[in-house]
Amino acid sequence: MKLADAMERLRTLETQLDKLKEELLQAATARVTGRPGAPAFDALMAAVEATLAQIAALKTMIGKTIALAAFPDGTSVLEAIARHDRLAAQHSILSSVALAAATALCLPATEGESAVDAAPFLTGLWLRATEIEQEKEHWQTAVFHMTQTVDLAE
């Protein structure tokens, strides 16, 4: 099984667990109120336990795979994910700062820099944010391709 398939299976199991939880809540409510025709609480609880065991096993294999898999340059998938997340946060912060600075420049009665004087600063912020976005997309694509090709660790 490929890592991407395992991650999709995990999402399916988590959705299944949510549905089982709802059924379990209904069964427990029916059981304490004496409503007839309620689903068997014990059978649902067993299904919840089995699903949780499958999720735990799958998460363990996914975690091992992510920790062991590496790109040709030696970068681990875990490191690539961490880089991507750092770059995403950095891009978000820089974009927000650049937007706030540009907005402040447009406000009436601004005593700061003129638009001409502020242009290099704002341009620099946007250019850096764009560079970071491109690097972030590189790591996102690399991780996506790795999940499509690497086999799940046992």
N, C-alpha and C positions, 0 to 999 in steps of 0.2 A: 504494500500500500504506500502511495506517495504521501508526503507530508501534507500537501493541500487536501488530499482525500481524507486524511485523518482529521484535519481541522474542520472540514465540512461535516464529517461524521460527529464530531464533538458538538457542533452547533445543533445538529439534529437531535442528539441525545439531550442537550440542554433544553430544547423546545419540548421534547417528550417528557422531561422531568417537570417542566412547568405545568403541562397538562395533567400529569399524574398528581401533582400537588393540589390542583383544583379539584380533581376527583376525590382525593383523599380528604380534603376539607368538607366536601359535600357528604361523603360517607360518614365522617365523624359527626357532622351536624345531624344527619339522619339517624345515626345510631343513638345519640343522646336524646333526641326528641321522639324516638320511637316510630319514625316515619317508615312505612313498609316499602319494600322494593329497592332499598338502598344497596349500592354496590358493596361487595364484601370488603370490609376495612382491612382485614388481614392479608387478603390477596393483593390489594392495592399497595399496602405497606411493603410486601415482598417485592413487588414490581419496582417500587421506589428504591429499595435497597439494591436490587440488581442493576438498575440504571445508574445509581451512584457508583457502584463498583466498576461498571464499564467506563464511566466518565473518569474516575480516578486512574484506571489503567491506561486509558487513552492519553490523559494529561501527562502521565509519567513518560510514556513513549514519545510524545510530542516534545516534552521538555528535554529528554535525552537527545533527541534528534537535533533540536535547536542548539543544544550545548556542544554537540559533536560535529555538526556539519560546518564546513568552512568553504570559503571561496578560494579560487586558485592562488590569490595573493596571500592567503593565510588568515584573512579576516573571518572570524566566526560569524555565523548567522546572528547569534545573540549580540555581538558587537555591532553588527550592521543595523539591527533593530534599535539598539540604544542610540546609535548615531542618528538614525532617522528621527527618533523621538526628540532628541536634543535639537536637531535642525528645525523640526516643526515648531517647537517652542520658541526658538530663536527667531524664526521667520515671523511668527505671530506677534512677538514683542516688537520687533523692528518695524513691521508694517503698521502696528498701532501707534507707535511713536511718530513715524513719518506722517501718518494721517493727522494725528493730533497737532503736530507742528505746522503742517500745511493749513489746517483749519484755523489755528490761532493766528497765522499770518494774514488770513483773509478777514479777520474781525476788525470792525472799525475801532479807531482810537488805539491801535496797537503801538506801543512805544518801543518795540523790539526792532529787529533788523528789517530793512526794507525787503520787498520781494526779490529785488535784484541781488542784494547781499546774501539773502537766505537761500537762493537757488542752488549754489554748490553744495551746501549742507543737506538740503532736502534731496537733491539728486543723488548724493552719496548714500543717503539712507535707503532710497528706493533701489539703487543699483545693488547695494549689499543685500537687501531683502530678496531681490531677484536671483542673485548668485546662490544664496542659501536655499531658496526654493528649488532651484535646478539641482543642487547637490542632494537635497532631501528626496526629490523625485528619482534621482539616480539610485539611491539606496532602497527606496520603495520598490522600484522595478527589479533591482537585483534580488531582493528578498522574495518578491513574488515569483520570479523565475526559479529561484532555489527551491521554493515550496512545491513547485510543479515537477521538479526533477529528482529531488533527493528522496530516497526510500526511508520509511519510518524505522527508527531503531527499535529493537525488541527489548 
